[in-house]
Amino acid sequence: TAHVRSGFSGCLASDVTVDDVERFLTVQMRVHSGRYVVLQRNVLDQAYRWAQRNRLLTWNPAQLSTCPGQLDHKPGVALTAEQAQRLLEVSRRDRLHALWAVMLGVGLRPGEAMGLTWPCVDLDSDSGVLHVRHYLRRGSEGVFLGAPKTTYSARSLDMPAFVSNALRAHSEGCQSPPEGPWCDLVFPTGTGPTPHGHRNLRRALRGLCEQAELATLTLYDLRRTAGSLLVGAGVHLECVADLLGHSSVATTRRHYVRAVRPTVPHAIGLEAVLG
């Protein structure tokens, strides 16, 4: 907020234009990372939204601006069905096999998967149901189980059979502590036990990709793969947005779905007309 405050010092909020916001963001892009510039725009946008809700302003130039950090955003990777199957097959020798199955088969955020607890896993029903009720967060005193990321993130999801089977096998060998804040954690570390950290999981996934002879993936690429494969299988985009816990279909389309087959099957129609 300090950079935003200094960048617009002396300006009335009502006089700031979209061009002013974009010029500020462009200058910030020269000295800060794209992610940080996106956060700056979000801070400005939230301030204007607060003013609009309280009827202090009538419009929001930050909302209409284009963030250069977003233009430089690198698209994620989505595995094909064959690649995802290969990754799962290789991971069967990995103690984190159930975690990779959950992230690929249900599309959880990394914080949701790492914060998953056994009371939120129902393996007694036919297909199995997974309830997203926690998100692993970090505060001033360390990590803790907090509320889901957004109001749309709390959801209950049917699990594919391979996910349910992996969790059943995992539950038989899981050594959760009998008491303490992590006693119900589904995926504790071997030492502690405590929740896994993002850095350790990224390292583990990188090694798994090498074994499967795949390009290096991020944790969010597994979630992106789940959404993309569902869309490729013909599932409506709104249903995929619900699965991923998004409030907007636009978020799902822009960030979490990559085409794994032609998204506009126009060739058949043109063949009928021109062929």
C-alpha positions in Angstrom: 0.0 0.0 0.0 3.0 2.4 0.5 3.8 2.4 -3.2 0.1 3.0 -4.1 -0.1 5.8 -1.6 3.0 7.5 -2.8 2.1 7.0 -6.4 -1.2 8.8 -6.1 -0.3 11.3 -3.4 -1.8 14.7 -4.0 -4.5 13.3 -6.3 -8.2 13.2 -5.6 -9.6 9.7 -5.9 -12.5 11.0 -8.0 -10.0 12.6 -10.5 -7.9 9.5 -11.1 -8.4 8.1 -14.6 -7.8 4.7 -16.1 -4.7 6.1 -17.9 -3.4 7.3 -14.6 -3.7 3.8 -13.1 -2.1 2.1 -16.1 0.8 4.6 -16.1 1.4 3.9 -12.4 1.4 0.2 -13.0 3.8 0.5 -16.0 6.3 2.4 -13.8 6.0 -0.2 -11.0 6.5 -3.0 -13.5 10.1 -1.7 -14.2 11.2 -2.2 -10.6 8.9 -5.0 -9.2 7.7 -8.4 -10.3 4.6 -9.0 -12.3 2.9 -10.7 -9.3 3.6 -7.7 -7.0 2.2 -5.3 -9.6 -1.0 -7.3 -9.8 -1.3 -7.1 -6.0 -0.8 -3.3 -6.2 -3.7 -3.1 -8.7 -5.8 -5.3 -6.4 -5.2 -3.0 -3.5 -6.3 0.0 -5.5 -9.3 -1.9 -6.8 -10.4 -2.9 -3.3 -10.1 0.7 -2.1 -12.3 2.0 -4.9 -14.8 -0.8 -4.4 -15.1 0.1 -0.7 -15.7 3.8 -1.7 -18.4 2.7 -4.2 -20.2 0.6 -1.5 -20.2 3.5 0.8 -21.4 5.9 -2.0 -18.3 8.0 -1.9 -17.4 7.4 -5.5 -19.4 6.3 -8.5 -16.7 4.6 -10.7 -13.6 2.5 -10.4 -10.7 3.2 -12.7 -8.7 0.3 -11.3 -11.3 -2.2 -12.4 -11.2 -0.9 -15.9 -7.4 -0.8 -16.2 -5.2 -3.4 -17.8 -2.4 -4.7 -15.6 1.0 -5.2 -17.4 1.7 -7.9 -14.8 -1.3 -9.9 -16.1 -0.2 -9.5 -19.7 3.1 -11.1 -18.8 1.5 -13.9 -17.0 2.9 -17.3 -18.1 0.2 -19.8 -19.1 0.1 -22.9 -17.0 0.4 -26.5 -18.3 -2.3 -29.1 -18.5 -1.5 -32.7 -19.0 -3.2 -34.9 -21.5 -5.1 -37.9 -20.2 -2.3 -40.2 -21.2 0.3 -38.0 -19.4 -1.8 -37.8 -16.3 -2.2 -41.6 -16.2 1.5 -42.0 -16.6 2.1 -39.6 -13.7 -0.3 -41.5 -11.5 1.2 -44.8 -12.4 4.7 -43.7 -11.6 3.5 -42.1 -8.3 2.2 -45.5 -7.0 5.7 -46.1 -5.7 5.6 -42.7 -4.0 4.4 -42.2 -0.4 2.5 -39.1 -1.6 0.5 -41.1 -4.3 -2.8 -40.3 -2.6 -2.0 -36.6 -2.5 -1.2 -36.5 -6.2 -4.4 -38.6 -6.9 -6.5 -36.1 -5.0 -5.0 -33.0 -6.7 -5.4 -34.6 -10.2 -8.7 -36.3 -9.6 -10.6 -33.6 -7.6 -8.7 -30.4 -8.6 -8.0 -29.1 -5.1 -5.9 -26.1 -4.5 -2.6 -27.0 -2.8 -3.6 -25.3 0.4 -6.9 -27.3 0.4 -5.1 -30.6 -0.2 -2.5 -30.0 2.4 -5.2 -28.9 4.9 -7.5 -31.9 4.2 -8.6 -33.8 7.3 -10.1 -37.2 7.7 -13.5 -36.0 9.0 -13.9 -34.3 5.6 -13.4 -37.5 3.7 -16.3 -39.9 3.3 -15.2 -43.2 2.0 -18.3 -45.2 3.0 -20.5 -44.0 0.1 -20.3 -45.6 -3.3 -18.0 -43.2 -5.0 -16.7 -41.4 -2.0 -17.2 -37.7 -1.1 -14.6 -35.1 -0.2 -15.7 -32.0 1.7 -13.5 -28.9 1.4 -13.8 -27.1 4.7 -10.2 -26.0 5.4 -7.3 -24.1 3.8 -3.8 -24.4 5.1 -2.8 -20.8 6.0 0.3 -19.1 7.4 0.2 -16.5 10.1 2.6 -14.7 12.4 2.7 -17.8 14.6 3.1 -20.4 11.8 0.8 -22.5 9.8 -2.8 -23.2 10.8 -6.1 -24.6 9.4 -8.2 -21.6 8.4 -11.4 -21.1 6.5 -11.6 -21.9 2.8 -10.1 -19.3 0.4 -13.5 -17.8 -0.6 -17.2 -18.4 0.1 -17.4 -20.5 -3.1 -14.4 -22.6 -2.0 -16.4 -24.6 0.6 -17.8 -27.4 -1.4 -18.5 -31.2 -1.4 -17.1 -33.2 -4.3 -17.7 -36.7 -5.7 -14.4 -38.6 -6.0 -13.4 -40.7 -9.0 -12.8 -44.4 -8.0 -9.0 -44.1 -8.3 -9.0 -41.2 -5.8 -11.2 -43.1 -3.3 -9.0 -46.2 -3.7 -5.8 -44.2 -3.2 -7.2 -42.6 0.0 -8.4 -46.0 1.4 -4.9 -47.4 0.9 -3.4 -44.3 2.4 -5.6 -44.4 5.4 -4.3 -47.9 6.3 -0.7 -46.7 6.5 -1.2 -43.1 7.7 0.4 -42.4 11.0 -1.4 -39.3 12.2 -0.7 -38.2 15.8 -3.4 -39.2 18.4 -3.8 -35.7 19.6 -2.8 -32.1 18.8 -3.8 -29.6 16.1 -2.8 -32.0 13.3 -4.3 -35.2 14.6 -6.8 -35.5 11.8 -4.5 -34.4 9.0 -4.7 -36.7 5.9 -1.3 -35.8 4.5 1.1 -35.2 7.4 4.9 -35.2 7.0 6.9 -38.1 8.3 8.6 -36.0 10.9 6.5 -34.1 13.4 4.1 -34.9 12.1 3.2 -31.5 10.6 1.6 -30.3 7.3 3.7 -30.4 4.2 5.2 -27.1 2.9 4.8 -25.8 -0.6 8.5 -25.9 -1.2 8.8 -29.6 -0.3 5.8 -30.6 -2.4 7.2 -28.7 -5.4 10.5 -30.6 -5.0 8.7 -33.9 -4.7 6.5 -33.2 -7.8 9.6 -32.1 -9.8 11.2 -35.5 -9.0 8.1 -37.3 -9.9 7.9 -35.5 -13.3 11.5 -36.6 -14.0 10.6 -40.2 -13.3 7.6 -40.0 -15.5 9.6 -38.2 -18.2 7.3 -35.2 -18.2 8.1 -31.5 -18.2 8.3 -29.9 -14.7 4.9 -29.1 -13.4 3.7 -26.7 -10.7 1.2 -27.8 -8.0 -1.4 -25.6 -9.7 -0.8 -27.4 -13.0 -2.4 -30.6 -11.4 -5.5 -28.5 -10.6 -5.4 -27.0 -14.1 -5.2 -30.5 -15.6 -8.3 -31.6 -13.7 -10.3 -28.7 -15.0 -9.0 -29.1 -18.6 -9.6 -32.8 -18.8 -13.2 -32.3 -17.6 -13.8 -29.7 -20.2 -12.2 -31.9 -22.8 -14.6 -34.7 -21.8 -17.6 -32.4 -22.4 -18.4 -31.3 -18.9 -20.0 -27.8 -18.9 -17.6 -25.0 -17.9 -20.0 -23.8 -15.1 -19.8 -27.3 -13.5 -16.0 -27.2 -13.7 -16.0 -23.8 -12.1 -18.1 -25.2 -9.2 -15.7 -28.1 -8.9 -12.7 -25.8 -8.6 -14.5 -23.5 -6.2 -14.6 -20.4 -8.5 -17.1 -17.6 -8.2 -16.7 -16.7 -11.9 -16.6 -18.9 -15.0 -14.2 -16.3 -16.5 -11.6 -17.2 -13.8 -11.9 -20.9 -14.7 -11.6 -20.2 -18.5 -8.7 -17.8 -18.2 -6.5 -19.5 -15.6 -7.5 -23.1 -15.1 -8.5 -24.6 -18.4 -6.1 -25.4 -21.2 -7.4 -27.0 -24.4 -6.5 -30.6 -24.6 -8.6 -31.1 -27.8 -10.1 -28.6 -30.3 -12.5 -26.4 -28.4 -14.4 -25.3 -31.5 -15.2 -28.3 -33.7 -15.8 -26.3 -36.8 -14.0 -28.5 -39.3 -16.9 -31.0 -39.6 -19.4 -28.1 -40.3 -17.1 -26.6 -43.0 -16.6 -30.0 -44.5 -20.4 -30.4 -44.9 -20.6 -27.0 -46.6 -17.5 -26.8 -48.6 -16.4 -30.4 -49.0 
